[in-house]
Amino acid sequence: MSKEQEIQRHTIAVLVANESGVLARVIGLFSGRGYNIESLTVAEVDTKEALSRITIVTSGTQMIVEQIKNQLRRLVPIYKVADLTTDGPHVSRELALVKVSSTGEKRVESLRIADIFRANVIDSTNESFVFEVVGATEKVDAFIKLMEPLGLVDVSRTGVAAIARGANPL
């Protein structure tokens, strides 16, 4: 399989006007064309200019990702689209709250694993813990997988937050 046909994961940052309906238009673009969104985060980033940043993680061939970016650029009111995966170095993080219910040795083991992953205990009862784990998506995935046999009850994830490294915006 050639590089152009290989399915790759991309993190796309989109700077948009912070007004109602913009997110619906962006999501409609994806759903209307059958593109999948693996992660989606949205937050206002400039109150004076009323701008929000949408960070989307999606997968596709190089051609599909280029189509996505081009179609995003045509939407109004989108100001900038950046593919953080290909435009240069970037950092990304995800936060997850992970609830584990266990007793005895499994409870102790969940604390040991949390310590290795630098996860914080943010809630504790006699029967359960809620851990906060922050890091790359792969780290969060690995932590959750290790908690499954120890009594994983629930998971809440924020989605990926990403930003370009260096002085360049987006």
C-alpha positions as CSV (number, residue, x, y, z in Angstrom):
1,M,0.0,0.0,0.0
2,S,1.4,3.4,-1.0
3,K,1.8,6.3,1.4
4,E,-1.2,8.1,-0.3
5,Q,-3.5,5.1,0.3
6,E,-2.4,4.5,3.9
7,I,-5.0,5.5,6.5
8,Q,-3.5,7.9,9.0
9,R,-4.7,9.7,12.0
10,H,-4.6,13.5,11.7
11,T,-5.2,16.3,14.2
12,I,-6.8,19.3,12.6
13,A,-7.1,22.7,14.3
14,V,-9.8,25.1,13.1
15,L,-10.2,28.8,14.1
16,V,-13.8,29.8,13.8
17,A,-16.1,32.7,14.8
18,N,-17.6,32.0,18.2
19,E,-21.3,32.1,17.1
20,S,-24.2,29.7,17.2
21,G,-24.4,27.1,14.4
22,V,-20.7,27.0,13.5
23,L,-20.0,23.7,15.2
24,A,-23.1,22.2,13.7
25,R,-21.9,23.2,10.2
26,V,-18.4,21.7,10.9
27,I,-20.0,18.4,12.2
28,G,-22.4,18.4,9.3
29,L,-19.5,18.5,6.8
30,F,-18.1,15.4,8.4
31,S,-21.4,13.5,8.7
32,G,-22.7,14.5,5.3
33,R,-19.6,13.0,3.6
34,G,-19.2,10.0,5.8
35,Y,-16.0,11.1,7.5
36,N,-15.5,9.9,11.1
37,I,-14.5,12.2,14.0
38,E,-12.5,10.3,16.6
39,S,-12.1,13.3,19.0
40,L,-13.6,16.8,19.1
41,T,-12.9,19.6,21.4
42,V,-14.2,23.2,21.2
43,A,-13.4,26.2,23.3
44,E,-13.5,30.0,23.0
45,V,-9.9,31.2,22.7
46,D,-10.3,35.0,22.1
47,T,-13.1,36.8,23.8
48,K,-12.3,40.2,22.2
49,E,-12.4,38.8,18.7
50,A,-15.1,36.2,19.5
51,L,-13.0,33.3,18.2
52,S,-13.2,29.6,19.1
53,R,-10.8,26.8,18.3
54,I,-12.1,23.4,17.2
55,T,-9.6,20.5,17.4
56,I,-10.7,17.5,15.4
57,V,-8.9,14.1,15.3
58,T,-9.9,12.1,12.2
59,S,-8.5,9.3,10.1
60,G,-8.2,8.8,6.4
61,T,-6.0,8.6,3.4
62,Q,-3.9,11.6,2.5
63,M,-6.5,12.4,-0.2
64,I,-9.4,12.2,2.2
65,V,-7.7,14.5,4.8
66,E,-6.9,17.0,2.1
67,Q,-10.6,17.0,1.0
68,I,-11.6,17.5,4.6
69,K,-9.3,20.5,5.0
70,N,-10.3,22.1,1.7
71,Q,-14.0,21.7,2.5
72,L,-13.5,23.2,6.0
73,R,-11.7,26.2,4.5
74,R,-14.8,26.8,2.3
75,L,-17.2,27.0,5.3
76,V,-18.1,30.4,6.7
77,P,-17.1,31.7,9.2
78,I,-13.9,29.7,9.4
79,Y,-10.7,31.8,9.6
80,K,-7.9,29.2,9.6
81,V,-7.4,25.5,9.2
82,A,-4.2,23.7,10.2
83,D,-3.2,20.1,10.0
84,L,-1.1,19.8,13.1
85,T,0.0,16.3,12.1
86,T,1.7,17.5,8.9
87,D,2.3,21.3,9.3
88,G,5.2,20.8,11.8
89,P,5.8,19.8,15.4
90,H,2.9,20.0,17.8
91,V,2.0,18.9,21.3
92,S,-1.3,17.2,22.2
93,R,-2.8,16.0,25.4
94,E,-6.0,14.4,26.6
95,L,-7.6,14.2,30.0
96,A,-9.7,11.2,31.3
97,L,-11.5,10.6,34.5
98,V,-11.4,6.8,35.2
99,K,-13.6,5.2,37.9
100,V,-12.5,1.9,39.3
101,S,-14.4,-0.1,41.8
102,S,-12.5,-2.8,43.7
103,T,-11.4,-4.1,47.1
104,G,-8.3,-5.8,48.5
105,E,-5.3,-6.5,46.2
106,K,-7.1,-5.2,43.1
107,R,-7.6,-1.8,44.9
108,V,-3.9,-1.7,45.9
109,E,-2.8,-2.7,42.3
110,S,-5.0,0.1,40.8
111,L,-3.1,2.6,43.0
112,R,0.2,1.2,41.9
113,I,-0.6,1.5,38.3
114,A,-2.0,5.0,38.8
115,D,1.3,6.0,40.4
116,I,3.3,4.6,37.4
117,F,1.1,6.6,35.0
118,R,1.2,9.7,37.3
119,A,-2.6,9.6,37.5
120,N,-4.1,11.5,40.4
121,V,-6.8,10.2,42.8
122,I,-9.5,12.9,42.7
123,D,-12.2,11.0,44.5
124,S,-12.1,8.0,46.9
125,T,-14.7,5.9,48.7
126,N,-14.3,2.6,50.5
127,E,-15.2,0.8,47.3
128,S,-13.9,3.0,44.4
129,F,-11.5,5.5,43.1
130,V,-11.8,8.2,40.4
131,F,-8.4,8.8,38.8
132,E,-7.5,11.7,36.6
133,V,-5.0,10.8,33.9
134,V,-3.5,13.3,31.5
135,G,-1.2,12.6,28.5
136,A,-1.1,11.5,24.9
137,T,-4.1,9.5,23.7
138,E,-1.9,6.3,23.7
139,K,-1.1,6.8,27.4
140,V,-4.7,7.3,28.3
141,D,-5.7,4.2,26.3
142,A,-3.0,2.1,28.0
143,F,-4.1,3.3,31.5
144,I,-7.8,2.4,30.8
145,K,-6.8,-1.0,29.4
146,L,-4.8,-1.8,32.6
147,M,-7.8,-0.7,34.8
148,E,-10.3,-3.0,33.0
149,P,-9.4,-6.2,35.0
150,L,-9.1,-4.2,38.2
151,G,-12.8,-3.1,38.2
152,L,-13.2,-0.4,35.6
153,V,-16.7,1.1,36.0
154,D,-16.8,4.3,33.9
155,V,-14.6,6.6,31.8
156,S,-15.1,10.2,30.8
157,R,-12.6,11.7,28.3
158,T,-12.1,15.3,27.1
159,G,-10.8,14.6,23.6
160,V,-7.5,15.8,22.3
161,A,-6.3,19.3,22.9
162,A,-3.4,20.2,20.6
163,I,-1.3,23.2,19.6
164,A,1.6,23.8,17.3
165,R,5.1,24.1,18.9
166,G,7.1,27.3,18.5
167,A,6.0,30.8,17.8
168,N,3.5,30.0,14.9
169,P,-0.2,30.3,15.7
170,L,-2.5,27.3,15.5
